Amino acid sequence: MSRASKRHFLSTLLSCGVLGAFVSVGAALYGQNLFTMGSGAPAAPTVGQNSPSLSQIPSLPSDSAVMALPSTQRSNGQTPSLSVQPVAQDDITSRLAELTPEEQIAVQLYATRNKSVVNVSTLETRQSFFTREVAEGCGSGVVLNQQGVILTNFHVVENTSKIAVTLFNGETYDAKPIAVDPNTDVAVIKINAPADQLFPVEFGDSSKLLVGQTVYAIGNPFGLERTMTKGIISNLNRSIDSPQQFRQIRGVIQIDAAINPGNSGGALFDTKGRMIGMNTAIASHVGESSGVGFAVPINTIHRIVTILLERGEVVRGDAGVVQVTETEDGLIPALIDEGGAADQAGLRGGKLVITVMERNGMRYQTRKQVRPEGGFDLITGVNGQPVKTGEDFITAVEEHEPGETITLNVLRNGRQIELPVVLN
């Protein structure tokens, strides 16, 4: 969801690679201006209920909507402590003292978190009658636990015949896919590495993010391992195209930290070293950073990964609400799918009218967002539970499967009403 008009035609996914018949440079296009490792979607590998070693990600604390990894230590709740020592063993304390407080935060954050980010390299073999082409790809990943479970983007490992993960110490391990969710561009893979080489991240809470706060991205742009960049949260609740055709990833974090091809699947951290998102795409005409990046929020990732490890796949309902605008009184349905579930239920929201015109033998397309007659409704809850953010709304809806009926609590012209919605 987004507070502004959709611009998903600009979203460039952040895997990188070369393709060739012994090996020429190239890139595979997904849709319009979407760079991926290949075309099509592989069948999702599943993990059964009897695989407890894979699902041992920490449970949710009672007072938070996200998981906190207990192995991470913090000092005074301000900046992360050096629980993971940097590679250099000389006296870092004396060097830190020469830095500004802002620099100290960045240095300590990198020292404690860079080992949690891995390099993901892939191979895809394409056989034709005359040639055999090999596509090499690169991306990033994040260590979730010491059982070797790694988080990355679906588009990084899509259609690949071989996946390898390189850790901070240069050791490389073959990885196998566990489960994927193309709709949110999430994949879970696993390596068999010693537990003492695996440094899990700590999850933050993306529902508490604010525009303007400082963030740090760590990933492997252009294959340059564990590169850190810095920026701010530029906006919240954006929508970008999903690798799954005709779907969007909603509630996305917009950042201005430099991310480029190879950053896909890497971590976005707050100043306390907590992972708050997974870097996924940029808005760009040329495929390189223009200062507009996008990260899937960590609350969404936690919810999806938990389901993937328990069930092997995610089945979700769709209310047909594409964009919302957050207000103190409720969520304005800025854009709803015409003929979608919410539209059929009578929700008053904005709709996109597309007009095609011909002039001098050329066809032109214009898009106009139309306000509903009678004014916008305000969504205040789902099934009687309040929703204050776009992320709250997505979570409440996607807890239900297609065909189920939910109730939208709606404020219309100052009067509270209920709208039953049959999810698609």
DRENVO-903459 format. One line per 8 residues: number of its first residue (from 1); for each residue z, x, y of N, C-alpha, C. Coordinates in steps of 0.001 Angstrom, whole numbers. Each point is the difference from the previous one (the first is absolute). Layout:
NUM> Z X Y Z X Y Z X Y ~ ...
// end
This chain:
1> 0 837 -1195 0 -837 1195 0 867 1237 ~ -431 -552 1077 -156 804 1202 263 -828 1227 ~ 462 661 1042 170 -668 1282 -1294 -10 784 ~ -990 707 -465 -1268 96 720 -1133 -382 -930 ~ -1211 -44 539 -1156 -351 -800 -199 1019 -1105 ~ -537 -470 -1144 -230 896 -1119 -1085 1006 347 ~ 243 1268 -419 -1005 1040 174 -176 750 -1315 ~ 75 -753 -1120 -33 695 -1267 -1357 615 -301
9> -1049 -319 791 -1283 648 -216 52 1461 390 ~ 1075 423 680 152 1400 388 886 789 -946 ~ 697 -688 -906 1007 672 -808 -652 957 -985 ~ 375 1265 65 -528 1019 -894 1117 465 -911 ~ -176 -207 -1305 1005 429 -958 10 1514 -80 ~ 1175 567 -353 223 1420 250 6 884 -1237 ~ -814 -323 -995 -213 981 -1059 -1153 898 421 ~ -80 1182 -597 -1096 899 342 -620 521 -1273
17> -1266 418 91 -622 496 -1218 -1401 494 226 ~ -541 616 -1052 -1407 397 -9 -636 -582 -1251 ~ -1261 -326 101 -714 -608 -1108 -1316 713 -169 ~ -386 287 -1220 -1306 598 -153 -370 235 -1436 ~ -1275 269 -209 -445 465 -1298 47 1511 75 ~ 1075 527 -416 260 1458 -40 9 709 1350 ~ 686 -133 1009 759 -1089 570 -500 -96 1421 ~ -641 -1008 437 -440 -137 1385 981 -850 758
25> 46 178 1334 977 -708 809 -467 -1425 227 ~ 959 -940 -78 -350 -1393 240 1238 -825 145 ~ -158 -1295 201 1129 -921 97 -461 -1345 -481 ~ 910 -710 -675 -325 -1332 -482 554 -1019 967 ~ -792 -1004 323 421 -1010 952 539 -1215 -723 ~ 1085 -516 494 522 -1271 -481 -123 -995 1128 ~ -839 -1026 -178 -165 -982 1056 -620 650 1220 ~ 459 -398 1163 -536 509 1266 977 990 601
33> -407 1278 49 809 1076 585 1314 222 -732 ~ 69 -342 -1293 1215 255 -765 -301 1094 -1010 ~ 617 1161 130 -256 1116 -897 995 -40 -1148 ~ -509 21 -1241 863 20 -1175 -528 1013 -997 ~ 666 83 -1140 -426 927 -1033 -1140 -550 -839 ~ -294 -1283 68 -1057 -548 -826 -162 -1463 265 ~ -695 -688 -861 -215 -1425 170 581 -738 -1176 ~ 283 -1292 216 552 -813 -1063 1476 188 -121
41> 635 -779 -871 1441 76 -199 288 110 -1476 ~ 766 1017 -427 318 148 -1404 1022 -1033 -424 ~ 11 -289 -1280 1039 -898 -510 1342 672 191 ~ 986 -772 403 1304 566 311 747 347 -1273 ~ 348 1279 -233 860 336 -1123 1347 -656 202 ~ 656 -322 -1060 1274 -706 125 1104 796 -651 ~ 1210 -266 423 1182 578 -621 814 -1146 -560 ~ 419 150 -1234 709 -1102 -652 1439 -114 426
49> 633 -1060 -460 1408 -230 332 891 1053 -650 ~ -474 665 -1060 832 948 -729 -225 1435 455 ~ -214 189 1286 -194 1345 551 1029 270 1086 ~ 1302 36 -367 1040 120 1036 -57 1280 791 ~ -529 1092 -597 -10 1265 732 -899 -59 1218 ~ -1004 -883 -16 -910 -107 1128 561 -878 1099 ~ 877 -912 -346 473 -966 987 1352 369 579 ~ 446 1237 -232 1300 398 502 -65 456 1447
57> -668 -767 826 135 210 1435 1281 -689 409 ~ 707 516 987 1293 -581 357 -119 -1471 368 ~ 1028 -762 -338 2 -1423 326 282 -198 1475 ~ -277 -1214 486 204 -300 1407 1480 -70 323 ~ 443 666 1069 1387 -195 438 195 -1418 494 ~ 1215 -499 -90 262 -1401 311 -257 -340 1456 ~ 85 980 891 -141 -288 1425 -1348 443 546 ~ -969 236 -878 -1286 484 480 -1106 -569 -843
65> -1192 -107 608 -1159 -506 -707 -819 1107 -646 ~ 498 1240 54 -757 1114 -563 924 874 -817 ~ -622 884 -810 839 845 -831 387 1264 744 ~ 1209 478 -255 466 1260 564 279 941 -1161 ~ -572 1193 31 190 933 -1085 1281 783 234 ~ 963 -96 -916 1317 597 251 8 1516 7 ~ -1069 650 -513 17 1463 -75 -138 658 1363 ~ -457 -769 1001 -203 563 1335 1294 -53 789
73> 339 1101 686 1187 63 817 -390 75 1461 ~ 811 -644 843 -245 65 1433 1279 419 711 ~ -136 666 1122 1162 497 734 236 -871 1221 ~ 1153 -663 26 426 -816 1139 -962 -1140 314 ~ -857 -345 -947 -927 -1103 210 -1029 259 1074 ~ -153 1245 432 -911 290 1106 -1279 660 -477 ~ 120 1184 -609 -1178 700 -490 242 386 -1451 ~ -1053 138 -809 189 348 -1397 558 1404 -151
81> 924 160 -983 535 1331 -258 -987 787 -839 ~ 206 1299 -93 -911 846 -754 385 -2 -1476 ~ -9 -1218 -621 333 -100 -1410 -1081 617 -867 ~ -1225 97 512 -1092 714 -658 -295 1227 852 ~ 281 1174 -519 -140 1205 809 -1469 322 227 ~ -361 497 1169 -1375 425 241 -352 1185 -873 ~ -1296 294 -88 -442 1094 -851 595 1318 452 ~ -4 254 1293 588 1240 520 1515 -52 -155
89> 596 1084 -462 1427 19 -277 802 737 1076 ~ -646 399 1107 743 697 1037 821 -997 798 ~ 684 438 987 959 -826 724 -717 -981 915 ~ -147 -1250 -465 -682 -1017 791 884 -522 1124 ~ 1323 117 -189 917 -543 1004 -173 680 1354 ~ -103 1329 -16 -147 725 1264 -1322 -331 670 ~ -1034 -222 -799 -1297 -341 584 4 -1424 561 ~ 690 -913 -690 95 -1369 500 698 -52 1350
97> 985 866 183 772 -17 1241 -866 322 1219 ~ -1112 667 -220 -885 352 1105 -952 -1135 373 ~ -14 -1061 -800 -940 -1095 214 639 -1135 788 ~ -837 -832 566 500 -1203 671 480 -991 -1052 ~ 848 -975 371 450 -1006 -973 -1162 -725 -673 ~ -1050 -288 762 -1162 -687 -569 -686 878 -1044 ~ -119 1298 294 -609 917 -958 874 158 -1243 ~ 1306 2 192 903 119 -1141 -171 -1158 -968
105> -157 -1213 549 -206 -1172 -855 -1259 174 -834 ~ -1092 426 649 -1269 147 -709 80 1079 -1075 ~ 613 1146 330 99 1101 -949 842 -390 -1203 ~ 1153 -633 257 874 -399 -1098 -643 -1086 -849 ~ -707 -922 650 -663 -1053 -753 -1034 596 -957 ~ -806 937 493 -994 604 -872 665 763 -1142 ~ 1077 709 314 688 774 -1026 548 -888 -1108 ~ 460 -1187 341 604 -881 -991 -993 -928 -675
113> -1177 -180 572 -905 -1028 -518 -1342 514 -509 ~ -412 1216 334 -1350 415 -382 -168 105 -1509 ~ 1091 278 -728 -98 115 -1447 -194 -1352 -677 ~ 209 -1074 740 -187 -1340 -572 -1456 -434 22 ~ -851 719 743 -1405 -369 140 -845 918 -878 ~ -912 -601 -767 -809 759 -947 -1477 -121 354 ~ -790 900 -561 -1455 -56 154 -598 -671 -1230 ~ -842 -990 223 -666 -714 -1097 -1480 355 33
121> -489 604 -1069 -1427 332 -100 -600 -789 -1158 ~ -1258 -403 162 -642 -860 -990 -1406 477 -316 ~ -476 -406 -1155 -1377 230 -410 -592 -1315 -481 ~ -1230 -236 370 -735 -1157 -500 -1356 485 -498 ~ -324 -307 -1232 -1269 418 -594 -958 -1179 -40 ~ -1209 222 512 -1037 -1028 0 -1205 529 -784 ~ -286 -690 -1085 -1069 441 -888 -1218 -902 175 ~ -1151 599 302 -1257 -725 26 -918 603 -1060
129> -1220 -512 -112 -919 475 -1034 -374 1462 226 ~ -95 390 1285 -482 1347 303 1114 949 447 ~ 1033 -525 616 1001 880 598 1409 -423 -381 ~ 893 936 186 1424 -256 -179 687 407 1297 ~ 513 -985 744 620 270 1288 1525 6 -137 ~ 605 890 742 1460 93 12 493 -174 1426 ~ 861 -982 211 591 -225 1319 1435 517 -14 ~ 300 882 944 1358 525 151 658 -694 1179
137> 1230 -426 -175 716 -683 1073 1372 590 217 ~ 551 -258 1180 1352 461 284 759 -1070 771 ~ 1278 1 -174 870 -936 696 1426 508 -72 ~ 929 -867 315 1410 367 17 785 -969 -876 ~ 1218 365 -293 885 -866 -763 1434 299 361 ~ 903 -858 -472 1421 120 329 817 -149 -1278 ~ 957 884 -199 872 -48 -1177 1007 -1146 158 ~ 17 -905 -987 929 -1133 52 1276 258 -789
145> -88 733 -1112 1205 280 -777 -205 1259 -825 ~ 1064 420 -669 -70 1238 -775 -546 -219 -1398 ~ -452 -1215 -294 -728 -267 -1240 -1495 267 169 ~ -407 429 1196 -1387 364 220 -884 -1107 509 ~ 579 -1089 504 -785 -1102 543 -430 347 1423 ~ -1300 -80 261 -591 389 1277 -690 -1212 619 ~ 210 -186 1295 -663 -1052 767 -1209 589 722 ~ -1116 -730 -11 -1164 403 782 -809 -1247 342
153> -1141 196 652 -890 -1121 298 -917 -297 -1181 ~ -308 -1263 -176 -957 -397 -1039 -1348 663 221 ~ -457 59 1260 -1344 534 222 -90 1501 -268 ~ 1147 672 -92 -7 1419 -349 -359 197 -1473 ~ 492 -884 -873 -191 180 -1446 -1004 -982 -591 ~ -642 -806 838 -942 -1002 -478 -1194 660 -689 ~ -345 -522 -1192 -1191 444 -744 20 1475 -368 ~ 1157 583 -157 67 1427 -312 151 216 -1504
161> -549 1117 -474 124 358 -1408 1121 1001 -246 ~ 454 657 1058 1083 981 -134 803 23 1289 ~ 1322 11 -145 906 81 1146 959 1157 -232 ~ 175 836 1014 950 1106 -79 897 -25 1224 ~ 1257 351 -205 991 20 1081 539 1415 140 ~ -65 540 1212 535 1328 283 1273 -134 818 ~ 1078 584 -494 1294 -69 671 119 1084 1066 ~ 1129 -14 710 252 937 1102 -53 1452 -447
169> 338 255 -1280 63 1375 -495 -1320 486 -574 ~ -1064 -804 156 -1310 392 -493 -278 -384 -1437 ~ 1013 -525 -712 -206 -426 -1377 -812 -1292 -29 ~ -995 -61 -888 -884 -1163 -97 176 -676 -1357 ~ 63 -1337 29 204 -783 -1211 -1032 -1118 -73 ~ -503 -245 -1209 -859 -1153 -200 811 -1269 215 ~ -637 -993 614 675 -1274 277 -741 -1127 -684 ~ 751 -995 -397 -623 -1203 -567 371 -1200 860
177> -952 -934 203 320 -1198 773 930 -914 -778 ~ 960 -574 701 932 -947 -601 -408 -1424 341 ~ -201 -272 1278 -406 -1337 445 -523 111 1424 ~ -858 -960 377 -584 13 1338 0 -1403 582 ~ -26 -67 1330 -153 -1265 715 -1017 206 1111 ~ -1286 -285 -266 -1032 232 1018 234 -781 1287 ~ 622 -1186 -87 181 -819 1199 809 708 1069 ~ 994 772 -401 821 736 962 -298 1490 -17
185> -1026 404 -771 -418 1401 -89 1126 892 -520 ~ 725 -487 -1014 1131 721 -581 -338 378 -1437 ~ 322 1232 -373 -138 449 -1387 1245 781 -384 ~ 372 -117 -1258 1125 755 -548 -536 834 -1156 ~ 229 1310 59 -428 908 -1057 1209 781 -492 ~ -153 711 -1126 1141 717 -558 -414 1375 -481 ~ 888 971 229 -182 1353 -515 1210 371 -848 ~ -196 944 -909 1106 524 -802 376 1372 548
193> 890 -14 978 464 1233 638 1513 93 -134 ~ 544 1210 1 1462 149 -70 675 -714 1164 ~ 1134 -634 -280 693 -771 1027 405 851 1192 ~ 312 1291 -250 441 843 1112 -1143 402 928 ~ -1244 -364 -346 -1131 243 890 -388 -1245 799 ~ 706 -1097 -229 -350 -1278 619 1072 -401 1006 ~ -405 -208 1241 916 -329 1090 -379 -1365 578 ~ 661 -1080 -471 -362 -1354 451 275 -206 1482
201> -782 -892 599 229 -379 1390 1150 -993 80 ~ 442 -235 1224 935 -1087 290 -757 -1057 791 ~ 143 -1261 -397 -690 -1082 689 817 -495 1189 ~ -696 -316 1096 614 -634 1147 -193 -1498 -48 ~ 2 -642 1155 -147 -1458 100 -1046 -289 1065 ~ -1206 -367 -417 -1084 -191 962 145 -1277 814 ~ 908 -890 -390 203 -1212 801 743 288 1296 ~ 567 1203 124 778 347 1188 -742 958 936
209> -1280 216 -253 -763 942 820 -264 -573 1380 ~ -142 905 972 -274 -382 1382 -1202 780 527 ~ -819 -671 779 -1122 681 640 549 1068 940 ~ -528 1193 -98 437 1100 851 876 1012 -695 ~ 560 -339 -1181 873 975 -643 -815 1122 -631 ~ 619 1181 -95 -674 1198 -491 -151 -46 -1511 ~ -1161 441 -486 -251 59 -1432 -662 1329 -342 ~ 111 389 -1267 -604 1229 -503 -786 -320 -1257
217> -1216 511 -83 -842 -186 -1185 -113 1326 -738 ~ 174 -41 -1313 -192 1184 -833 -1006 -357 -1091 ~ -1030 805 -114 -1045 -239 -990 -887 1215 -139 ~ -1206 -208 -542 -907 1094 -310 -1366 -212 651 ~ -77 -30 1338 -1300 -225 640 -983 1112 -338 ~ -1199 -406 -433 -1047 955 -391 497 985 -1057 ~ 989 -422 -797 527 855 -1050 1012 1022 464 ~ 398 -16 1274 1001 938 524 1380 -551 -338
225> 606 573 -1033 1165 -609 -624 1212 -85 933 ~ 682 -1154 -72 1278 -260 660 -54 336 1491 ~ -1003 -544 667 -132 141 1450 796 -1093 687 ~ 768 367 1035 782 -991 741 -582 -199 1392 ~ -108 -1270 410 -392 -342 1363 1009 -986 559 ~ -11 -141 1312 1010 -801 683 -669 -1000 934 ~ 630 -1161 157 -512 -996 932 1030 -1097 212 ~ -497 -1150 408 872 -1153 196 -604 -1200 -711
233> 815 -1030 -172 -521 -1285 -462 -684 -660 1183 ~ -1304 -226 -135 -783 -581 1094 55 -1512 14 ~ 130 -605 -1174 147 -1451 -91 356 -369 -1427 ~ 322 -1260 -212 423 -495 -1303 -813 -1235 -381 ~ 90 -360 -1275 -636 -1232 -509 -1515 -18 187 ~ -629 1145 -185 -1455 50 23 -563 -459 -1354 ~ -1304 -302 -23 -711 -311 -1239 -1153 971 -158 ~ -170 542 -1216 -1139 866 -292 -636 -469 -1299
241> -1247 396 -217 -687 -372 -1229 667 631 -1212 ~ 95 -775 -1049 479 480 -1282 -1173 511 -819 ~ 216 932 -940 -1071 372 -916 -509 -1189 -817 ~ 851 -1024 -145 -426 -1217 -687 -852 -818 970 ~ -1217 -300 -375 -939 -656 896 543 -1339 476 ~ -224 -271 1283 375 -1250 662 1517 -168 124 ~ 753 1077 -118 1454 -57 184 395 941 1124 ~ 1141 -295 625 564 906 999 1411 404 -414
249> 370 1210 427 1397 421 -113 666 -394 1307 ~ 1054 -763 -71 607 -559 1201 1355 644 282 ~ 457 -156 1223 1286 574 386 -19 1503 116 ~ -1176 596 257 -169 1454 -29 538 642 1284 ~ 519 1233 -144 521 784 1124 -1145 784 630 ~ -152 -93 1321 -992 807 714 701 1196 634 ~ -566 1194 -189 608 1233 518 -1057 837 716 ~ 467 943 837 -935 925 643 149 1421 -525
257> 854 222 -1005 84 1322 -622 -1332 310 -668 ~ -451 1238 118 -1313 387 -534 16 -63 -1522 ~ -848 -865 -570 -230 -25 -1436 -1502 -14 -226 ~ -424 631 -1088 -1418 222 -270 -265 -166 -1494 ~ -1281 77 -429 -283 -73 -1424 840 996 -789 ~ 637 -491 -1057 949 795 -770 1434 -427 236 ~ 269 -706 1126 1340 -503 290 339 -1260 -801 ~ -1003 -643 -588 247 -1236 -738 1078 198 -1054
265> 972 -899 -17 1084 69 -970 1167 833 447 ~ -112 648 1180 1091 811 512 1074 -835 654 ~ 1062 658 419 1189 -694 489 66 -18 1521 ~ 489 -1106 530 336 -130 1413 1512 -99 89 ~ 616 896 780 1454 88 88 491 -383 1388 ~ 1239 -519 51 677 -134 1283 761 1289 287 ~ 708 69 1118 654 1251 399 1199 357 -881 ~ 464 -935 -833 1087 301 -930 -520 399 -1374
273> -1307 178 -101 -564 453 -1261 -183 -1087 -1031 ~ 49 -1260 409 -192 -1104 -935 -1471 -420 13 ~ -563 -214 -1169 -1392 -431 -85 -96 -1453 427 ~ -851 -263 997 -133 -1358 519 -1394 -571 -239 ~ -918 802 -553 -1338 -498 -275 -824 1016 -759 ~ -1143 -473 -536 -949 872 -681 -1296 34 799 ~ -382 1181 473 -1201 150 819 -1242 -339 -822 ~ -866 -846 577 -1066 -597 -807 -1367 54 653
281> -104 -225 1318 -1317 -127 630 81 389 1466 ~ -1181 231 583 -126 231 1435 -1096 -899 539 ~ 62 -280 1288 -1097 -683 683 -899 1078 581 ~ -1227 90 -511 -865 1093 427 -1455 -339 -287 ~ -895 410 901 -1429 -124 -232 -549 1207 -748 ~ 760 1107 -18 -518 1252 -556 766 469 -1224 ~ 1028 -739 -414 736 361 -1195 1095 1018 212 ~ 287 354 1248 1078 931 307 920 -615 1043
289> 1167 604 183 1050 -599 808 -437 -252 1440 ~ 287 -1211 466 -215 -332 1412 1305 -470 628 ~ 1116 309 -666 1301 -383 529 416 -1415 -319 ~ -738 -678 -897 373 -1346 -431 67 15 -1520 ~ 1220 93 -517 206 46 -1446 786 -1196 -481 ~ -33 -227 -1313 667 -1165 -573 772 411 -1248 ~ 1196 -575 -151 850 270 -1154 506 -1313 -578 ~ -25 -107 -1320 559 -1170 -673 1522 97 84
297> 695 -1040 481 1453 96 198 753 163 -1314 ~ 1121 702 75 749 355 -1202 599 -1217 -681 ~ 366 -1049 740 540 -1191 -650 -1048 -637 -903 ~ -1256 -26 468 -1089 -511 -835 -172 874 -1232 ~ 36 1317 191 -178 928 -1117 1105 -177 -1030 ~ 1248 -100 460 1107 -160 -933 -174 -1257 -844 ~ -381 -1086 660 -181 -1269 -717 -1126 108 -1021 ~ -1123 592 405 -1153 95 -893 279 957 -1160
305> 588 1168 295 262 981 -1051 987 -550 -1016 ~ 1020 -715 459 970 -597 -917 -695 -951 -968 ~ -905 -839 523 -729 -940 -859 -928 751 -956 ~ -688 1029 507 -920 754 -853 726 661 -1159 ~ 1170 569 254 728 679 -1061 609 -982 -994 ~ 285 -1200 451 586 -1003 -891 -1061 -772 -776 ~ -1117 -353 673 -984 -906 -608 -1365 635 -237 ~ -309 1077 707 -1294 622 -155 -1074 -517 929
313> 228 -1123 673 -971 -553 931 724 -931 972 ~ -664 -299 1103 554 -898 1010 -891 -1231 82 ~ 603 -1165 -199 -702 -1270 185 648 -678 1191 ~ -791 -304 1015 563 -501 1247 -748 -1235 485 ~ 726 -824 733 -615 -1146 642 -450 343 1408 ~ -938 -794 527 -547 231 1329 61 -1298 788 ~ 678 42 1155 126 -1189 844 -1161 -133 973 ~ -847 1004 89 -1127 -77 922 373 224 1451
321> 1138 646 244 402 371 1354 -324 1481 169 ~ -977 307 841 -526 1361 93 754 837 1021 ~ 305 -569 1165 680 735 1069 1073 -885 611 ~ 1103 630 373 1040 -712 743 398 822 1217 ~ 547 -678 963 617 643 1154 1481 -338 -19 ~ 833 1032 59 1442 -216 -60 537 -412 1370 ~ 831 -1040 34 695 -413 1214 1464 -220 -349 ~ 814 -203 1011 1424 -249 -248 223 -1343 -684
329> -942 -917 148 176 -1341 -554 -671 -188 -1350 ~ -870 922 -399 -697 -148 -1266 -1285 799 -19 ~ -783 -173 -1057 -1254 720 -174 -1171 -906 364 ~ -807 447 947 -1195 -749 370 -1116 357 -978 ~ -582 -974 -719 -1123 293 -897 -1274 248 809 ~ -139 1224 493 -1116 321 897 -1343 -182 -673 ~ -57 222 -1322 -1260 -153 -723 294 -467 -1411 ~ -631 -1115 -396 117 -500 -1359 -1401 -150 -586
337> -71 69 -1325 -1285 -166 -677 -436 -1459 75 ~ -1218 -197 486 -525 -1361 22 -204 -478 -1436 ~ 614 -1144 -323 -57 -518 -1353 1001 618 -940 ~ 832 938 505 1027 630 -822 1176 -926 -238 ~ 998 511 -722 1131 -831 -407 742 -585 1193 ~ 317 833 1001 737 -485 1167 -834 -976 818 ~ -1297 277 107 -897 -903 735 -52 -1365 -675 ~ -109 -23 -1313 -31 -1263 -721 1311 -751 117
345> 1094 735 163 1310 -649 146 220 -532 1409 ~ -893 338 929 97 -514 1354 665 921 996 ~ 188 1260 -355 591 947 947 -944 202 1174 ~ 536 -46 1201 -803 207 1206 15 1488 375 ~ -1132 644 -235 -119 1416 310 -1381 316 521 ~ -168 1224 501 -1297 415 503 -991 208 -1129 ~ -1271 -219 308 -1058 201 -986 -1110 845 615 ~ -699 705 -866 -1069 878 434 -1328 -722 -172
353> -713 -179 1110 -1306 -644 -30 -1066 1077 146 ~ -896 83 -974 -1066 1004 6 -1314 -693 310 ~ -691 484 1023 -1279 -560 407 -1074 1061 -135 ~ -1100 -373 -655 -1121 918 -178 -1154 -477 876 ~ -509 897 846 -1110 -333 891 -1155 964 -240 ~ -1208 -474 271 -1187 837 -100 -636 141 1372 ~ -369 1238 330 -629 259 1283 -969 1164 -167 ~ -1254 -247 374 -1039 1026 -101 -85 596 -1404
361> 128 -887 -975 -106 439 -1383 1226 690 -548 ~ 1079 106 794 1246 634 -431 1080 -1056 -173 ~ 854 214 -983 1102 -938 -249 1296 595 565 ~ 738 -827 703 1267 414 604 1103 -915 -512 ~ 1156 612 -225 1150 -764 -473 1137 93 1010 ~ 526 -1138 397 1152 -21 900 1171 -659 -702 ~ 1180 487 319 1217 -555 -590 907 -489 1118 ~ 540 -1171 -193 884 -557 1003 1195 -648 -683
369> 1181 354 487 1213 -580 -549 318 -1282 772 ~ 105 -1113 -722 149 -1319 609 1431 -501 -172 ~ 565 -504 1074 1351 -559 -49 -45 -1383 -655 ~ 1067 -396 -685 18 -1317 -638 231 -1115 1017 ~ -575 -1152 -259 270 -1161 839 1466 -397 -155 ~ 632 -293 1104 1411 -361 -42 942 1181 94 ~ -569 1236 57 838 1192 142 418 603 -1332 ~ 507 1217 68 409 740 -1194 1319 -527 -550
377> 97 -25 -1337 1294 -171 -648 777 1308 70 ~ 1301 -94 -245 853 1177 -160 598 -40 -1400 ~ -265 1045 -794 599 91 -1331 1392 601 148 ~ 1007 -740 -436 1384 470 131 628 371 -1329 ~ -603 -459 -1103 584 308 -1298 -932 -356 -1137 ~ 382 474 -1195 -696 -346 -1238 1043 -474 -993 ~ -185 -1223 -487 959 -606 -938 1415 -3 559 ~ 102 -223 1308 1308 -99 634 634 1321 361
385> -646 1123 -359 532 1320 337 -698 525 1250 ~ 737 419 1018 -626 455 1250 -898 1209 -212 ~ -1110 41 728 -872 1182 34 -172 391 1467 ~ 324 1254 306 -27 456 1384 -1141 974 282 ~ -544 599 -1044 -1084 967 170 -1156 -352 -924 ~ -1162 599 300 -1139 -194 -877 288 495 -1402 ~ 745 1094 -101 353 545 -1304 897 -968 -766 ~ 941 -642 696 844 -1017 -636 -857 -1110 -600
393> -1006 -435 764 -841 -1104 -444 -820 392 -1222 ~ -613 1189 37 -794 466 -1136 858 62 -1258 ~ 1185 577 131 891 141 -1153 365 -1357 -576 ~ 341 -956 879 405 -1326 -461 -1131 -713 -732 ~ -1220 156 493 -1145 -673 -629 -368 666 -1312 ~ -59 1334 -12 -504 696 -1167 1016 98 -1134 ~ 1199 -546 201 929 -160 -1111 -443 -1121 -938 ~ -989 -788 440 -471 -1145 -767 -1416 252 -495
401> -357 -666 -1093 -1299 209 -618 -993 -1069 439 ~ -1308 270 -176 -1005 -1010 333 263 -1309 -740 ~ -191 -1094 726 246 -1311 -581 1372 -549 292 ~ 947 879 353 1338 -474 354 -20 -605 1406 ~ 942 -888 242 127 -636 1310 1208 560 730 ~ -242 435 1222 1100 428 855 71 -950 1194 ~ 1118 35 688 174 -825 1192 88 895 1223 ~ -921 -204 936 77 699 1273 861 -816 951
409> 1033 628 532 831 -622 1034 -648 312 1341 ~ -423 -1037 697 -855 145 1169 596 -745 1182 ~ -59 651 1170 390 -641 1255 -1273 -427 713 ~ -170 -1331 174 -1200 -550 625 400 -890 1165 ~ -410 400 1200 317 -773 1210 1497 -285 109 ~ 796 1011 -328 1449 -113 124 679 -721 -1138 ~ -756 -418 -1013 591 -741 -1120 -196 777 -1290 ~ 1066 92 -811 -75 739 -1254 -609 -882 -1087
417> -1042 522 -680 -640 -731 -1085 -163 925 -1200 ~ -328 -592 -1147 -235 765 -1217 -1412 -255 -500 ~ -694 1079 -356 -1362 -95 -497 -65 566 -1410 ~ -241 -842 -1017 -201 522 -1369 -1357 703 -80 ~ -4 1223 -535 -1218 794 -91 -189 431 -1455 ~ -1152 -355 -574 -337 421 -1365 -743 1328 108 ~ 597 1066 -522 -533 1344 182 -1278 211 -800 ~ -918 730 576 -1228 379 -693 246 1289 -785
// end
